[in-house]
Amino acid sequence: MPNPLDEQQSDPPTEAAPDERPRKRRRNRRILIGVLATLLILVVAVAGVAFYFVNRVSSNIERIPDAFDIPETARPAELPGDSITFLLGGLDGADKVDVYEPGAARTDTIMLAHFPEGRDRGYLVSIPRDTWIDIPGHGRNKINAAYSFGGPSLFVQTLEELTGIRVDHLALIDWNGFQALTDELGGVTLTFDEETPLADNDEPLPAGTHTLTGEQALQYVRDRKDLPGGDFDRVKRQQNFLRALMNELISSGTLTDPGKINGVTGAIGQAARVDEELSAFGMVDLALSMRNLRSNDMTFLTVPTDGTGWAGPQSIVVYDQERADQLWTALADDDMDAFLAANPDLVTGDEVR
């Protein structure tokens, strides 16, 4: 089935012409929205002592109807205990969160956030947007096309069939509010051991500690052409920034300052939607169960891949089926320590440039 977005998504890496401003703005959106998606989950996770905060978040966020309109027989079994799994998707266009339209948008940021039984730790797995997999009813295609083909429910079904893990909740994010959110916190602090380039900026940040403004944060997490690993390194930057953002939320007093809460929840509310099964009471219960979770309890990693390749005219990321299956099994069986010890290359550390 041909897709009108394939040409846009499949271009081999090239230098953008200086006057391609609209294209750059679109790229900004689709690269950064995953940061907001993960933030939504982490904010709830660290807000267990702030009932008011959780209610503010819930009331500001719209709901996604029919996200789990999937035959029960086609879904993985529920995991035992109180483990919980979120699917996070960042859409690739302005205002695409409001109403699903076939072919209008893809999920160009995809993350699976899993919290095992006890919810005292978590694992966030990024899946590159160009990963070449089977999409139910549509054959092989890039994973980000699932939402374009069939909306939220097909997106969920695709990830469940890929991972064998049942998704409990879905969050879809647009990019609006990202920059304001960082500024609401007074910036986010990162330390770099070496000179660090930013997108669309001739002057890199010198080595040392920097408090990034919203604009600088945006440039930091969307840069790829200055990085040796391209999109793969950009994913690591996004995860590195999320870790710092979570620390900022905890250390800045945001969760006990009503003024800051209003600003942060307002920014999130501009950009996020969650499935209609995640009620305000559900958010409160989730927050209470995760009230002691901190950034050093989160492990950030990228799904195993075999580099890049081609499927006809499309540039793709080659999925490492064997190692990925081991990862998903380890998540489901709560055996991640052994898996990570055997696969340390998948973990995003805090030394990211």
N, C-alpha and C positions, 0 to 999 in steps of 0.2 A: 504493500500500500504506500504510494508516494506521499511524502509529507512536505508541505511547502516550507517548513522550517529547516529541512535538512541542509539546504545550501548554506543558510546562515550559520548553522552550527558546525558544518563540516569543513570549512575553509582551513587549509593547512596554515601553520603559524607564519604570519607575515607582519611586517612593520606597518602600522596604521598611518595613513596620510595625515598631515597636521590639521587639515580642515575637516576631518571626519568627527566633528563634535557630537552629533546625535548618536553615532555608533558608540563613542566612548561613554556617553551617558547611559546607554542601554547596558553596556558591559559593566559599568559601575553598579547598576541595580542588581544584575543577576549574580555578580560575584559576592556582594555584601549581604544580601538578604539572609543567607544562612547564619550569619552572626546573630541577627535578630532572632531567628528561629531558636537557636540554642539558648540565647539569653532568656527567652520566655520561660523555658524549662528550668534554667538555673536560678532565675529570680524566684520562682515558686519554691524551688528546693531550699533556698537559704532564708525563706521568709516565714519559717514556722512560728516565730514568736510575734508575728505582726499580722493579726487577723484582719485589721483594717487594710493593710497593704494588699493582702490576697483578695479581699472584696473589691478593692479599687481595680486591680488587674482584671478580675473576672468581669466586672461591669463595663469595662472599657473595651473588651475584646468581643468581636462578633463570632458567631458560630458557623461551622461548616455543616450543611445538611447532607445526610446520606453518605457520609464518609466511609461507612462500613456496610454499604449495600452490596454484600458479597455472599453467595451461598455458603452456609455454614460448613457444608461438606468440602468446600474448596479452601477452607482456612486451617492453619495449624492449630493443634490443641493448645489450650491455655497452659502456661507453665505453672508448676506447683508453688504454693506459698504466696508471698506478697510481692514478688518481683513485678516490675512494670517496664514497658517498652514504649517509647515515643518515636514516631517517624516525623522528621522535620524536613520540610521542603520550601525552598526559596524560589519564587516565580520570577520569570525573566522579563517582566514588563511592568510599567507603571499602572497602578489601579487594576491589576489582573487578579487580585485577591477577591474582589467583590463577587463576581459571578463567573462561573466556569463557562467558557465558550470553546467548542472543539477547535483545535489548531491554533488557539490564540496565544498560548503561553506554555513554556516548559519549566520543569523544576531543575534549574541549573545549579542549585545547591541541594545536596541530599545528605542527610545525616541520620543515623539510627542511634538513639540514646537509650541505653539499657541499664536498669538499676536492679541488681540481684536481690534475692530474699534478704530482708533486713534493711535494705535501702541505705546502707551506711557507706556505700561507694557506688561509682557509676563508670560506664564506659561509653564514649562517644565515638562512633565509627563513621568517618566520611567516605562517601562513594563518589568517585569522579563522575561528572555529568556525562562524559562520552563513553562510559563503560558499556561494552557491547554484550547484550544479554537477550534472553527470551522474554517477550512481553505477551501475556496471555491474550490469545485471539489475534495477534498481530505479527507473530514471527519474531525474528531477531532484529533488534534496533538498539539505538542508544537508550540508556536507562532513563534519560530525561524526557524522552518522548512519551512515556506512559501516561503522564498527566495530560499531555496534549491530545492523545488518542481517546482517553476515557474518563478524564477528570479524577477527583479525589479517590473514588473507590477503586479504579484501575491502578492508580498509583500505589495504594495500600496493597492491593492484591499482588502486584508485581514484586514488591519488596518482600511480602510474606512468602511467595513462591521461591524467590531467590534465596532467602535466608532460612526458611523453615521456622521462623520465629513469629509468633502472633503479635501484631501491633495493637496496643491498648488505646493509644491516643495519637491524633494527627494534629500538627500545627503547620499552617501555611502562612508565609510571610512575604510582604512586599518591602521595599527598601526605605520607604518614607519613615522618618523618625530616627534613623540610625545615627546620623550626624548630631541631631539635637539630643539624643540619648547620651552620647558620650559627653557632650558639653554640659548636660544637666548634672553629671557626676563631677564636673570640674576637671574633666580630662581623665585619661587612663595612663598610668605610669608603666613604662617598659624600659628594661636595661639591655643595651646592645654591647657586645664585646668588640665589635668592629663597625666600621662605617656602614650605614644601612640606607639603601636607596628607597625612594618613594615614587609611586607612579606620577607621571606628569610633573615631575619636580627635578629641576636641573641640579639642585643642591641636596645631596644625601645628608642624613642625620649623622653627626659624628658619634664615635663610640662614647658610651656613657649612659646615664639615666635621663629619660625624657618623659615629660607628661604630655601626651599627644592630645591635641584638640580634636574635635569631631572631624574636621577636614583632613588633618594629618592621619587620623586613624583610618579614614576612608581610603586615602592614598596608600597606606601601609598594607591593608588587607586585600587590595585589588591589584597590586603590582605583580607582574609575572615575567615581563620581558627582561628585567634586570636580574632575574634569578636563574641559576643554572638548571634547576629542575622544572622551570616553567610553571604549569598549572599544578603540578604535584607540590612544589614549594609554596605556591600560593595557598593551597589547602592548609599546609602547616602554619603559615602565618595567621590564617583565620583562627585556627585552634589556639595558637599562642596568645592571640589577642583576647579570645574568649576567657582563657585562664586569668589573664590580667584584669579583665572586666569583672569577673566574678569576685576577685580579690578586692577590687575597688568598691563594689557594692557592699561587701562585708565590712571593710575597714573605714569607709567614709562616713558612717553613721546614717546612711540613707534609710535603712530599715526602721530607724527610730525617729526620723525627722519628717513630720507630716508635709512640710513644704517640699522637700525633696521627693517624697513618695508621689505627690501629685504630679510633679514634672516627669518623673520616670514612667509612671503608669500612663500618663498622657501620650508620651512618645511611643510606648509599646502599643497602646491602643490604636494609634494611627496605622500601624503596620501589620498587626497580627490577627489571625483567625484560628480558632481551635474547633475540634469536632464537638457536636452538640451534646455528646455524652459526658464531656468534662464540665460539670456544673461548678457553681461557686463552692458548694459544700465539698465537692470532689477536690477542688483546688486546696481547700483548707485541710482536708484529710491528707492530701499529698504533701503539703507543706509541713504539717506536724510530723509526718513520718520521716521527713528528710531534714529536720531542723538542725541537725548537727553536721550535715554534709558541707565540706569545704573544698576549695579548688584542688588541694593536694589529695583529695579522695577521688578525683576524677582522672581517668586515663583517656587520653586523646590518641586516636590512631586512625590509619587509613586502610581500607580494605586491600588485601593482597592483589596485585596486578602484575602482568608480564610486560609492562611498558606500553608503548603505542604501536599502532599498525594501521592497516587500511581495510575497509570493507567496501569494495567497489570504489566510488569516488569519495567516500567518507573517511575522514581521519578519526580513529577510534582509540579507546583505551582497552587493552586486552585483559580480560578478567582471568585471574588465577584461580580456576575452579577448585583445585585440590586444596590449596592453603586457605581459600575463603571458606570452604565447607568446614575445615577444621576450626576456623574462627567462630563461625555461627554455632557449631556444636559446643564449643567451649563456653560461649555466652549462655546458651540454653542450659548447659549442665553446671554452670557456675564453677568452671574449671579454668578461669582465665590466667591464673598465676602460671600454670604450666605452659599454656600456649604462649604467653608473652615472654617467658624465659627462653622459649625455643624460637621466637620471632621478634627479637628486640628491634629490628629494622622498621617495624610497622608503627612504633610508638613515636609520637611527637613530643620531644623533650622541650625544656624551657630555654634551650640554647639557639633557637631559631633566629636567623638574621632578621 
